[in-house]
Amino acid sequence: MPSITITNGAFSQAGAIVDALSSATGMKVFTDREIITLTAQREGLKEASLLKILKGQTPTFNTFTKEREKSLAAVKLTLAELLAEGDIILHGLSGHLVPASLTPVLRTLIITDKKRRIENARETRNITDKEATARIQALDEAAQLWCSALHGKSAWDPELYDVVIPTDKTPVPEALSLITESLSRIEVDPEEEARLAADFSLAARVEQVLVDTGEGLTAEARDGHVTVTINKNVLMLGKFKQKVEADAARINGVTSVETRIGKGFYKANVMYDFDLPTPPRVLLVDDEKEFVQTLSERLRMREMTTSVAYGGEEALAMAGKEETDVMVLDLKMPGVNGYDVLKNMKANRPHVEVIILTGHGSEEDRKRCLAMGAFAYLQKPADIERLTETMKAAYDKIRASRAEKAPAKA
């Protein structure tokens, strides 16, 4: 019997379907939390760190530590071991790490409309609609970050799944029948299933080793032959390919290695025009590192290019070295605080629009910041849509100003 991956929107009643499916088929269920625990035990990693990565968060110093890449490879190894046993249900986001080439897997999405999900949350958790909305939004954004990073698609994109079950229209018995019928149509060759799981495991082990070789390397394997895709631009490509192939070849089970260039390797220089709908250069300034890293990822999902500074002094240095269109600035920071940064920016770089985003402000602070030239003043936790719209409005102001200053065409 094929294995199953199940992704679901929060409070879409997926739990009842998964329980019924496990009971009917005898398949063992592994949640994301269980996958993380198994991985942490085998690799000696911290569960809390793995959980953050599975929520789509990139560790603060990932450029240097490669913690995200190492963790993903480790989770893939755990999944490969479980899939080798067969007949399992992967319930959660980790199932998206299973490659599309591993065909004896039924990929399933369980979802319903947001209004019904809020109702389900209110009834099952005894919380208010506001609390339910906040929880759903946070969990949805984690799913979107995860799937965007892995597939470049929305977590609810039907193209990622073999079966999509809208629970507002599909009772549990009907959903169970739909999944089991889909399972029965998948032909499984036990030897082929074992081979594919072994290929998945080998590719994961190669990726673990290549984390220290360079960035943006992904691996595929087939019967010992490994193909490594280079997804980021590098200098001296020929020598880099040789090193990649030599490092991968040392791994037990690898019989041959080849490299290829991925879609992300070539990055053209972009000349920004006035017609861009969002700011091409955004600087986020906040001493709360986890918060600002998460905010950066969420904005990148909305096609914004972000840089991060963890204090006022660093923000001023970065603004001086690179072009910035919009700055999102916290007020309360040690050392050079938000007021100092705002004053400096308006004096030396008045073309940069500054949006204050603070969790400790008052009405007096708001009036003071706006009087100093801030474009807007928002309180944490700011709704991501409101923040995005405010940033777009700030950029509209910048474009209008540039257009006024541009020389008239003959």
Beta strands, then each sheet from edge to edge (+ up, - down):
strand 1: 3-8
strand 2: 28-31
strand 3: 88-91
strand 4: 105-111
strand 5: 163-166
strand 6: 217-222
strand 7: 225-230
strand 8: 256-261
strand 9: 282-285
strand 10: 306-309
strand 11: 326-329
strand 12: 353-358
strand 13: 376-379
sheet 1: 2+ 3+ 1+ 4+ 5+
sheet 2: 6+ 7- 8-
sheet 3: 10+ 9+ 11+ 12+ 13+
end
